[in-house]
Amino acid sequence: MGQTENGISAEEISQAQQVWGDGIVAIGKEYTDKGDYTKIAENHIDTLYAFEDGIVLFKPTKAADKQFRLTKEAALSYFVSGNDNYPEDGGFALHPWTKVRFENAGTLIQGNYALAMGNYFFTQVNGEEVKVEYTFGYLKGPDGKLKINLHHSSLPFSAG
């Protein structure tokens, strides 16, 4: 499916997902290398999330007490921790993930807005993957770039 005029293509969603995954890996690498990982995380959020356009519906995987993160400050805390308003945050992106891959169960594209849902897999240093379920909503800005305004992520249900 190619790009439509002013619309979002499946390829653009795939590219945005690759950039998102690479960004998570880069944050963890910068942390491991004792660099300015917070700056990398801020850039990740500024580049890929639509906070400048208003509210972003962000429900991260490992948040229980304050599980809905509707501001840039709250999202940054989830990724790198260090914010006293969110003491449960351990810095999800600080884990040294080596790769993130997406498997879309499906996408819905309507003009300059799209939804993607499926599993994404975070590869640990030992090669093991952690499977997480996600739904992302993407807006296409006037610059032609996709930004996330919905991010819901959760661990798969486990009976028992």
N, C-alpha and C positions, 0 to 999 in steps of 0.2 A: 504494500500500500504506500504510494508516494505522498508527498506533502500536498495538501490541498491549499487553495488560496486562503490565506489568513487562518487556516485551520491547523490542527495538530495531526501529525502522522504517527503511525506505530513506531517508525524508526526514531522519531524524536523522543518518544517515551523511552524506548530502549537506551538511547544515548543519555538521557537525563538520569536514568537508573544507574548506568555505568559511572557517570560523573559522581552521583551520590555515594555509591559504594567506594569508589576511589578516594573520595573525600574522607570517609570514615576511616579507611586504612591510613591515610596521610596524617590524620589527627593522632592516631595511636602511635605511628612511627615517630612523629615529632615529640610526643611524650616520652617514648623509650629513649630517643636521642637527647633528651633533656633540653629541647628547644622550646620555642614560644607556641605551645600547642593551643593555648587559648586564642591567639591571633588566627591560627589556622581554622579553628572551630568557628570563630566569628565570621571569617570569610566564607566558610562553608554555608553558614546560615544566611548571610547576606546574599550570596550568589544563588542559592537554591530554594530559599523559602520566601514567601510573599508577605512578610511582616510589614513592609513599607506600604502595602496596599490595604492593610487592615488586619483583622483577626485571622490567625492561622489555627485551625483545629488540629492540635498535636496531642496524641495520646501515645506516649512512648511505652516500650515493652516492659521495662523494669521500674515502673512507678506505681505505687499503691496508695500512699497517703495523700499525695497531691498528684493524681494521675493525669489530670488535664493541664496541658501547658499551652496557654494562649498568647504568651508574649515571647519576644526574642530572649529576654533575660531568663525566663523559665526554660526555654529550649536549650540555651547555652549551658545552664546548670546541669541539665540532664546529660548532655554530651561530655562535659569536662568537670563537673561538680564544683565545689568551692563557694556555693551560695548558701548562706545560713537560712534563707527562706525555704530551702529544699534539702533538709538534712539527710534524707534517704538517698540522695544521688551519690553514686559511686563513680560517675564518669564513664558511661557506656562506651564512648568512643576512645577512651584511654586504654582499653583492653587492646593488646597488640594483635588485632585481626590482620590476617595476611591477604584476604580476598573477601569480596562480597559478590554473590551472584543472585540474580532475580529469576524467578520462574513465574511468569504471569499466568494466572488461571484464566484471566479475561481482562479486556479493556473496553471501556465505553468512551467513544469520542464524539463530541458534539461541538463543532466549530472550534473555538479557541479554549475549550475546556475538555479535560479528559479525566477519567478514573481508571486506575489499574489496581488489581487485586490479585494476590497469590502468596507465594512463599519466597522469602529471601534467606540465603544461607550465608552465615558468617564463618569463615575458615579460621580456626585457631592455629597457633604456631606449630602444634603437634599434628596438624593436618585434619583434625576432626572438624566437622561442620556442625553448627548450631542452627537448627531450622526455626524460623520465626515467620508468623503470618502478618501480612500487611495489606493496607489499602492506602493508596496515595491519590490525591487529587491534584491535577496540574492546570495552571493557568498559563496561557501564552501571552506574554507581554508585548507592548508595542515594539520592543527591540527584537522580537522573534524568539526570545528564550523562554523556556518553560520554568515556572516556579511552583513550588508546592504550597497549597493552601489547606490541604487535608493530609494528615499523616497519622494513621492508626496502626499500631503494631502490638502484637501479643504472642505469647508462647502458645503452642498448640495445646488443646485440651488433653488432659490425661485422666482417664478414669482410674480411680483408686485412691 
